[in-house]
């Protein structure tokens, strides 16, 4: 009798599992890409409205929400370019935003005035960005390279007359970091290498400057406190990880404000210093801590316990918070939170109602040993169907950079591929940020070598999993990850069955010689890390460039590229495709004429992602 009961129970379990797997819906790219993305989220001066950007129209447009009745109004109707909102002009309540042309990254700042758009930073080759407001909130600070394409000067633009005046002429390659609330001090950053930056405090009136950074280390400025008595910055001096420091402008005293065993990614104070926000990059995901400065207690946001909070921003009166939060199996949304009532208000609904988040997958952080015993962190996305009796194909995913990091969160292409039966291992190879300065420096002048082996050993880890088909593993990545993909296909041609290169570098000599002019502040640092293409370093750069070794490619590859990409020029992909085809390799090439370094338009993403899946189904699965 007991055996019969056990058999019935086992039968029910098997049927239950089968039904569970059967109920996992597989979504088309059109359905998944009907999920939306949103960015920004700024309060009006009186916190009665919130303005944000969303791509629910196909490209990013700007939307305004009346927070009293949640009524939403679409403020822009672009069909070609994406508009990314900066916020409201405090004294006029007018909305302003940033936009480039076709992904060329020459962003201008635009003001919406009387239902018309005014370009505040004109110039065909001008690149500009918003930098803040003067103390009286009558002038907007703007960074612009209109004078010299290499350097960003500081201007202020009167919001009523739109008259522009130069505040600081930058002719030494500084990055301008922040300006004090009283308009007296400017913080300048000098990037010497990946392991050394310098911070300077510049007095605008006297034009005197002195160094804040007092040791050889990395430094990143954060902000001034309300009365401009202290400047906050992060550094990793005498530490593997960045921590938050305070520098007193009156007496030069320094003190540690916040330190933990992970990087403090950023920090800022609310307008009246009532709250301090600290973001910690903890094992590939942001952890946001909000400190009440009155009693140093942590602020608990009710209703977001299972969400990954990426960003928060306070209204001027510090009674409301804008929150950006999401999860690996659902795109992030924008919320507002009333501190008086603890009421959470969801502004966006970015997940398509026809998509069940339970059909998508969560992320798991794993670690494996590389060829030399170094522990490599990675993020695993495992299909629901994957099991010992149903082995699935897999992809090693490589992030951009150099020095980038794959983080836990929603990514449409990853979820699309996993939903269609592919396991994804997003590798944070040596040289990735977020794991300490020693790990970060391990690929200096070593790109395409040990970091590539980390990816190969990620593949070996996948092969050891009983739910992975060991003979069906490919590699995919964008930008630097695209380089790693092509390096794998040329220098380790037997390892990966396919490669998907998304606007990846294939000729380092050309790429480093054609760095955009507006990267001048970091050009020398990049050369120190990668090698100087105008020196004998060019020999090594030649040796690690996949373009010159295309004859080694044996397995199918796919290349996706934007014609307007200013970082990885179209000719990089054109030549790589031609050389690979000349060598007899099978290549699919997708070129978007109206895209830059990244595909912002939904139609580009739908076409690109669909073709990636079709390619993988044909040549990997």
PyMOL commands that set and color helices and strands:
alter all, ss='L'
color gray80, all
select helices_A, chain A and resi 2-22+29-32+357-359+412-419+437-440+450-463+480-491+508-513+517-530+537-544+546-552+570-582+602-619
alter helices_A, ss='H'
color red, helices_A
select strands_A, chain A and resi 38-43+49-54+61-66+71-74+84-88+95-99+108-113+116-119+128-133+139-148+151-158+164-168+175-179+185-193+196-203+208-211+219-224+230-235+243-248+254-258+263-269+275-281+286-292+308-314+320-327+330-338+343-346+364-369+375-381+392-398+423-428+468-478+498-502+556-562+587-592
alter strands_A, ss='S'
color yellow, strands_A
deselect
rebuild
show_as cartoon
